[in-house]
Every structure is written in C-alpha cells, then in structure tokens.
C-alpha cells in the first residue's frame, strides 16, 4: 500500500510561484503525476514523470511548470511559475500509473487528498 500526502498549496497573485510536494510512504512504481480539478470541471493531467525520468506536460502549463522527484526522499514535486488565475484548482498527486496515456487518471492506482492552489488576478 502507498499513501500520498500533498503540501505547498496556497493563495498567490497572478505571476507568482509555488512548489507543491507529495510525500509518499511505501514504494512507488511506474508513472507518478500531478492532476488538478477546478469546480465544475473534469480532473485533468498537469504533468507526469516515469521511471527513467522522462516528463510530460499539459500544453497549458508547458514552460511554466516543472515536475521532478527525489527518490532518496520518496517525494514528488511540482514547481509552478508564472501562475495564472486559470491555474486555480485542487491539485492531486498520483502514483503507480500504468496508463494508456500519461494523463489518463484511471490508469493511476494511488491518490493523495489534494492541496488547494488559488491564483488571484
């Protein structure tokens, strides 16, 4: 069993930055990813990283967000720069993904409870 706990969310002004962390207990395998869900919208993939370090990003965050992991600390990160109001959402960490496509949420086995990110204009 894997437990995931997100942290680092908060309220920032547009153009600001945040770094989200996801601490994992137990070992994780295959893909790890960040997803987000805004009120009234479907959960969407933000970024993912596989076992060899290859990364994928949603078009809406390319050039602004960076996903990384520290295997020694068993922690996943998401650095978010140049934040926009449309980035406002609950952000979730997911692990042990074996998805058809990296952003397919149903392909991930474990999920955290989420951390709220609010960006004001």
N, C-alpha and C positions, 0 to 999 in steps of 0.2 A: 504494500500500500504506500502511496505517496500523498503527502499533504503539502499544499502550496499556500503561502501567505504573502500577499502583495502589500507594499507600503510605498510611500513617497508621493502620493497624490495630494492635491490641494487646490487652492484658488490662486490664479495668476492673471496678470494683464496680458492682452494680446502682445505678441512679440517676446514674451518671457520664456523661461525654460524650466523643466522639471526632469528629474530622473526617478523612474519607477524601479523598484526592486521586487523580486519574487524569490523568497527563501523556500527551498524545498527540503523536506525531511524524507529520508528514504532515497533510493537511487532512481534517477530518471533515464529514460531511453528514447531513442529516435528524435523526432522533432519536439522543440519547445516553441511556444509562440505567445504573442500578445494579441488579444482581441478587445474590442470595445463595443459598447452598446449605449446609444443615446435614447432618451424617451421617445417612444413611438416608432423606433427603427429596429431593424434586424441586427443581430450581432454580426460584426464584420471583422475580418482578419486585418491586423495592423502590420505585424511583422513576424517572421519565424526564423529559426536557426536550426540546422540539422547537426548530425553527429560530427561531421567534418568541418563545421564552422561556416558553411555556406548560408547566406542570408537571403531572405525575400521580403519585399515591402509592398504595401498597397501604394498605388500610384499617387494617392492623395498625401502621402507622408514622405515620399522619396526626397532625399536631400535635406530633410528636416529631422527625421528620427533615426536613431541607431540602436539596433538590438545587439546584445553581447551576453556572454555568460562566463562565469568564473567557476570552473569545475572544482577547484580546491575548496571553494566556499559553498558549492552547490547552490549557486544563486544566478538568476537570470535578471538582466537589466534592460531598461528601455530609456535611452536619453532622448528627450523631446525638446527641440529647439524651435524658435520662431513660431510659437504656438498661436493658433487661430481660434476664434470662437467656435467654429465648426468642429474642433477637436474635443469639445466638451462631451464627456461620456463617462460611464463606468468602465474602467479598464481591468481586464481579467488576464491572468496568467494561465497557460495550459501546458501540459506535458504529455509525454509518451504518445506523441502523434504519429500515426501511420496513415496519413490522409491521401486521397486520390489527388488532391491539390492542396498546397500548403495552407490555404485559407479556409479549408473545409472544417468547420468547427466540430462536426460529428466524428471526425477522424481522430480526435484527441481524447485520451482516457481520463485524465485528471484535471481538475479546475480549482482555482482559488476563489475566494469570496468576492474579490474585486476591490479596487480603490478608486475613489472619485476624483476626476480631473475637471475643473471648471475654469474656462478661459473667458474673461470679460473684455469687451471692446472699449 
